[in-house]
């Protein structure tokens, strides 16, 4: 019974994590601008989005994500560019 409940909780958290990662990715992409207000391009844009996504990798309980959940979140967030 505990395994079933744990599986259900994990499934829901990954589903919510996907939606949050896509929103975070879009928000991070819009924040990728230079000090002069011009949109970043190339490696600078990628680096900016990566840093933003890493800062957004927080679970619904307010704790930082770890392990597979963090990896999945970052992958989806960074691909949401």
Buried (B, 14 or more C-beta within 10 A) or exposed (E): EEEEEEEEEEEEBBEEBBEBBBEBBEBBBEEBEEEEEEEBEEEEBBEBBBEBBBEBBBBEEEEEBEEEBBEBBBEBBBEBB
